[in-house]
Amino acid sequence: MTAHTNAGVATQPSEQASAEAFAKATVNIMNELVALMAMEIDMVSERKNSEHKDLLERKQRLTMDYRANIKVIAAEPALIARLSERHRAELKTAGQKLADVADRNAKFLRGAITATQRLIQTIVSIVKQQVLPKNTYSNPADIQASMGGHSPTCKPVAFNRTA
């Protein structure tokens, strides 16, 4: 990330320019992720599966780029110190927007997954009701009794029918 002169000493203006270029690239990645995540909610809602696949691939690539940039910032904290206040504010604002839309996106996708799982469970339940035989008892103890099994909880009873 740092620029070097022939003597190997970093020069301040090129470090500043490099840091600002890096910050701009990171902000652009974050803004594009924000836009893609907002579009993803609409695509899933409208069930545009073929378009969503392309969007998801793009989102994954951008996410990897974003993570790589965050790792660079974590490894070189002085990078942020070299930025102007305006660039730091842009990074902070873009980061907050990304966090907000990522949270909204995650909640929506969890909701979509839950709704789909419930739909599938309902369909499976209906199919089971239609496929399973209906002439059986619903109580397992009754099934055991109908098959002549012995129940450990039942005791024989004698009746006097002569009276």
Order of alpha helices (4+ residues) and beta strands (2+ residues): alpha-alpha-alpha-alpha-alpha
